[in-house]
């Protein structure tokens, strides 16, 4: 299971010294999930993945052909690992069945 965080807000929280609060909130979420569905929490890890720099509103305003071209460009950028991708903060939550 993944928890996805807004990258700007996540980094702001880390810079404000709230890492322990984020970790505790993640533990609380996992325990609530255990209580609701019976999955035993094992642990979690925070990590970063790549995302795109175009926001969804701007993407929606593009016409269909421009959207196709943008998606192709994003795929090519990801493949080439160019430095125009932004961070996507998330946590991988691990449960035992």
ABEGO torsion letter per residue (X at the ends): XBBBBBAAAAAAAAAAGAAAAAAAAAAAAAAAAAAAAGBBBAEBBBBBBBBBABBAAAAAABBAAAAAAAAAAAAAAAAAGBAABBBBBBBBBBBBX
